[in-house]
C-alpha cells in the first residue's frame, strides 16, 4: 500500500446537521471541502438527508 503521512489531529469523520449525519473522507483536499460545504448547505436547506443528497447531486450535474 505504500507509506501514508497523517497529522495526529486529522479527523476523517465529521458530524453535520445537528450531529444527525456523519460524513467520512479519505482525502482532505480543497475540492473535497468545497463539495462537503455544498452538501451541508443543501442538507440544511432541505432538512432531509435523502432530499438534500438528491438536490445536491442535481446541482452537480449542471
Secondary structure, 3 states (H helix, E strand, C coil): CCCCCCCCCCCCEEEECCCCEEEECCCCCHHHHHHHHHHHHHHHHHCCHHHHHHHHHHHHHC
